[in-house]
Amino acid sequence: MIIGIAAQEFKSHFKTPMAWVLLAVLQIILGYIFLTQVETFDLMQVKLASIEGAPGLTDIIVTPLFSNAAIILLLVTPLLTMRVICEERRNKTLTLLLAAPISNMQIIIGKYLGTLTLLWLIVMLIALMPLSLLMGGELDIGKYLANVLALILLVAAFTATGIFLSTIASHPTIAAMGTFGILLILWLFNISKTISDQPNELVEYLSLLNHYQNIQTGLINSADILYFFLFVATFIVLSISCLNKQRLQK
């Protein structure tokens, strides 16, 4: 049932122009950023050649590409998740779904995986860009894969937050704004490092950016992986709990 719901949710995104437009626009924007970084590396080559242990293609092109991709997906994800549950409620189709012999867990996880598959497709398209550099240069494959993993985990966290807000919001716009607000706050928690001599450890741990950048370096820590798993699990459980309450009210 989960796979069936996920497949239906994935297909539903492509029944409207939004998914197609987002895929096209994201590729254009990130393609431009990628080419800009390639040009920057080309201009810096002479200077880098004279520096021992200078950063290479991966540090100058790949890592900035994935850093920019994270920020752009922070803006895009709320647009993809805002209608997942909220629109079903507005169209009165949620009542039919809740009346079906399907558990709330299956509904939430199915819709989560359907939307996440679309976002992982976007991540894979982004990941293909740096591979073109192998035709004329060398990549740090370990750091490249770490960046891909970091973005995969990050969009999983983004999607879980969006599903939760879509479950509790009365309108898709409210869901999108709420998702963006929560993600932005969690993203900016990392600023405490720069504005305080004694940064709060709890605030640093809650920072999405902090864990994302840790994985980007290539030094993959189980604590950072666990953070994303706990983050996703928390919002999925909250979403199921909210749907349980709505089901009891029907």
N, C-alpha and C positions, 0 to 999 in steps of 0.2 A: 504493500500500500504506500509506503514511504517513497519507493522508487517511482510508482505511478504518479503520485502527487508532485514529486520533484520534476518529472518529465513534463507534466502538464504545465507546471509553473514556468519552466524554462521556455517552453513553446509559446506561452502566453505573452512573454516579453517581446517576442518577434512579431506578434500580431498587431502591434502598434508601431508607429515610426520611431518612438523614443530610443529603443535599443539600437536600431540601425543607425540613427543619427549620432548617438553617443559613441558607437564603435568607430564611425568615420571621423568624427571630430577629435576623439582621443588619439587616433592614429596620426592625424595631421599635426596636432599640437605636440605630441611626444616625438613624432618623427622630426619635427623642426628642432626640438630641444636636443635630440640625439645628434643631428647634423651640426648644430651649433657647438656642441661639446667636441665633436670630431675636429671641427675647424680650430677650436681653441687648442686642442692637443697638437695639431699640425703646426700652429704658430709657436708653440712652446718647445717644440722638439729640439731645437738647437741649444736652448738654455738647459733643458733637462739632460741632454747628453753630457754636459759638463758637471753635473751634480751626482755624487755617489749616492746610491740608494734612492734615486729620484722616483716619484710615483709614476706608474705606467698607465697603460690604456684603461685598465679596470678602475683605478682610483680616479682618473680624470674624466672618464666618459661614462662608465657603467654605474658607479655609485651615485653620481649626481642625477643620472637618468631615473634611477629607481627612487631617489629622494623626491624628485619633482613629481613622479608618478604617484607617490603616496599622497602628496598634497592634493593633486587633481582628483584622485579617487575618494579623498575625504569629502570633496564637493559633489562628486557624481553618485556615490552610493546612496545617500538619502533620496535621490530622485528615483532610483530603481526599487528601493524597499518601501517607499511611502504608501504604495497602493496594495501591497501584498495581502494584508488582512483588512485594512481600513476600507478599501474599495469594495471588498466583498460585503462588508457590513452595510455600506451605503447603498449597494445594489440589491440588498436583501437576499443575496445568495449565501451569506454566511450561515443563515438559519438552516438552509437546506444541507449545508456541509456538516453542521453540528448535529443534525438529525440523522445523518448517515452512520452506519456501523463502523465508524473510524474514530480512533482515540485522538484526544487533543495533542498528545505527543506526536502521533503520526502526521497530523495536520501541520504543526509548527515545524517539525524537522524536515518534512517533505518540502514545504514552501521555502524553508531556509536553504536547503540543498539546491533547489531549483534556481533560486536567485544567485546563490554563491557560485554555481556552475558558470553562469554568465560572466560573473566578475573574474573567475579564474580563467575564462577564455580570454578576457581582456589582458590579464597578467601574462598569459602565454604569448599573446601577440606582442606585448612589450618585450618579453624575454627573447624573442627572435631577433630583435634589432641588433643587440651587441654581437650576436653570432656572425653577423656579416663582417665584423672586424677580423675574424680568423683568416680571411682571404689575404690580408696583408700585414697581419700582426699577431701578437700573442696575448691571450687573456689569462688572468689568474682564475682558472676554472673554479677553484674552491670558493673564492670570494664572489664570483659571478653567481654560483649556485646558492650561496648564502643570501645574496640580495634577492634572488627569486623566492627562496623560502620565506624571507622576511616579509615580502609583499604578499605572498599567499596567506600567511598567518594574519597579517594586518587587515586584509580585506575580509577575512573570516570574522574578525572582531567587529569591523565596521558593519557587516551584514547582520550579525546577531543583534547589535544595538538597533539597527533600523527595523528589524522584525519586531522587536519589543515595542518600539514607539508606534509602529503601525498597528499593533494589537490593542494599545490603550487609547490611541488618538481618535477623535471623532471626525477628523478631516485629513486627507492626504497631505495638504499643505502644512498642517500642524505637525504631522508625523515627520515630515522632511525637516522642518525647522527645529523640532525637538532633537532629532537624530544629529543634525549638524551641530547644534549647541552642545550636546553632551560630548560628542567626539572632539570638538574644538577645545573644550575645557580640559579633557583628558590629554589632548595633544600639547596644550600650552603648559601643563604641569611641569614640563621639563625646564621651563624658564626659571624656576626656583633655583636652579644651579648657578645661574649667572647674576641673579639679583640679590642673593643672600649669601653671607659668609658661612652660615650654618644651615644649609638646605635641609628641609624636612624629609626624613627617610621614607615616610609613608607616602608623601606626595610624589617623591621620585619613583617609588615602586609603582604607583598608579599611572604614571606617565606612559602613554602609548609610544610616544616618540623615543623615549629612553630605551625601551626594550627593542624597538624596531632598529635603532641605530646600533645597538649592541650586536644584534645578529648580522647586520650589514658589514661589520668589520671582519666577519669570517670566523670570529671566536665564538662559536655557538655554545651557549650556556643552557643547561637544562632548566635553570630558573626562569630564563626568558621564554622558553618554549612552554613551560608550565603556566606562566602568566597568561599567555594567549589562550591556552586550553581552558583555564579557569574563567577567563573573561567571557569566552563564548558560552561555556556551560552555564554561567550565572545568568546571562541574558536569555538563553534558551529556556531555562527553568522558570524565570520570571514570566516569559511569554506564555508558557504552558499554564502557569498558575492563573494568569489573567484570563486566558481562554476558558479555563475551568469555571471561573466565577461567571463569565458570560453565558456559559452553557447552563449553569444552574438557574440563571435568571430567565431562561427561555421557557 
